Amino acid sequence: MGTAAASALVAGAVIISGGIGAVVAAASAPAVASADESPSPYYVASPTGAVWPLGGAIDHGSMAGRPLNGAIVGITLTPDHGGYWLVGSDGGIFSFGDARFYGSTGSERLNRPVIGMASTPDGRGYWLYAGDGGVFTFGDAGFHGSTGGERLNQPIVSMAPTGDGRGYWEVAADGGVFNFGDAGFSGSLGGRALGQSVSRIVPAAGGGYWEVAHDGDVYPFGSATSQRPPVIALLHTIEGPGDVAMEWAMAQLGKPYQWGGAGPASFDCSGLVMRAWQDAGVAIPRVAADQYNFGAHVTIAQLRIGDLVYWASNPSDPATIEHVAMYIGGGHMVNAPYTGTVVRTDWIGGPGFVNLGSRP
């Protein structure tokens, strides 16, 4: 269960660079960045239509609670980050903030469902793309080729334009990169064992790019190796029970903290994560210190979505653990902090942070 000590969670936090998880060399294992790096905001969207702005990102709205013809399959920021589009599996487009509507494939018959979109550099158009890499253009977006009709090892999951919009990259779930138009090839994660899928490719100034893994870890290529990642938006997909637990926990945002609470109306820290993992089909202990000793221990650099992180009065002594939270990717967690607060998201780290998490 939580204590008032959790009120200091943000102060002195161990921050993940870029706010998107560890920025790592393409050939290395993820590593937590130093605490003096200030993270960037980022967005996570759910297939249900919910959008979770994290780390100070501005909430422009969502489709949460509204009827959908199909699941949300992508989120794309406008170039100035003043809005975003959500795209449905039927190609329907939902625009928020300063995002504008330029058309959709909602009424077309498609060989493969639309699985995402990318904005042109000026925000006056966009591309929609299907899992086979087929590309559909709207507004001032130009067609420069695609993998549509090619045999792929893994489906296309993301697309990003070059700085002048005269080319783009497509990336597959295994990290393989395909370049078209004036887009150059700077390397990829294709063939490397990450233990998770790649979710997005993001362009960098100078022709490089970042590949972003499912849990928000960022891998730079080309000119991106010397740059800081921008604000990034990711679609959260279900790859395992930790993702199911995360979706359930995030659905409790705004509910009040109550000592001993285990839902449905209120929660304490350990009650929240217990119920979330219960929804994923895994029974874990009720108390934070016991939860630490359940399942496998993982380093902070190995954290995956749904893993549990801890705070203790003596971080070197697990018997003094007094707070638990759930890792949701990108250096963020969801937790029920202390009396007088509500279920919310925070940065991981801070005084008393334990350097091992657990994976139920």
C-alpha positions, 0 to 999 in steps of 0.5 A: 500500500502507498504512503505519504513518502510517494509525494516526492516522486517527481523531485529529483527523478531519474529521467529517461532522455527524450521522454520516450524511453532510453535513447540507445545506440542501435547495436546496444542494449537500452540504458537509462540516461542521466538524471539531468536530462530533461525529457520531452512530452509525448502521446500514447493512443489506445485502440479504444480511441483514448489519448494519453498526453504524458509529460506535459503534452497538451490534451487536444481531445480523443475518441474515448467513449465515442462509437467507432466503426473500427479500432483506432490504429494510428496517431500522428502529430501535426508538425507544430505539435498543436494537434493530432489525427487519429486514424481508424482501421477503415481509414476514417480520420479524426482531427483534433487541435490544429489538425485539418481533414484532407480526405480519407479511405473510409468509403474505399474498398481496400486490399489491406486495412489502413494501419497508420498515417504520416503528416506532410512537413507543412501539415497540409496533407498526409499519407495513409498506409496499409499493413502491406505498405500500400500508400494513399495520398491526401492534400499536398502529399505526393506518392513516391512508391511503396512496398505494396505488392512486395512480400515482407517478412513483417508488416509495415507499422509506420511511415515518416517523410523526409524534410522536404516531403519528396520522399519517405521511409516505411518501417516494418515491425521487425525494424526493417526500413524501406526508403522511397523518393529522396529518402536515404537509408541510414541503417535499421534494426532489421534482424536484431533481437529486441524482444519486442516490436518496432512501433514507429519511425520518426525523421530527423534533420539531415536525413536520419531517423529514429526507430521507436520500440513498443515500450518507447525506447528510441534507436537513432540512425544517421543524423539522428545520433547527434540530435534529441528526439522530438515529441513523439506519438505512439499507438499502444498495441497489445503484445502481452499481458503487461499491455493488458494490465497497462490499458486497465490501469490507465482507464482508472485515471482520475479515481481517488487514492484511498488507503486499502482501496482496490477498486472499483471507485478508489485505489491505493498503490498496490491495489491498483497494480494488483487489479490491473494484473488481475484483469490480465489474468495474473494473480499477484500479491496485495502488498507492495513489498510482496509484489516486489518478490513475485515474478522476475526482477528486471533492471530499470533499463530492461523495463517493459510496459506493465512492469512494476517499479518501487520506492523504499525508505531504504532503497537497498533493503526491499523489506522497506518498500512502501510504494509501487507503480506500473511502468507504461513506457517512455520513462512514465508510470501510472500510480495511485500516489497518496492521500488527497491525490488521484490515479495519475501518471508521473515520471519514474525515479525520485528519492527512495527509488529502487533500482530493480523492478519486477515483471509478474 
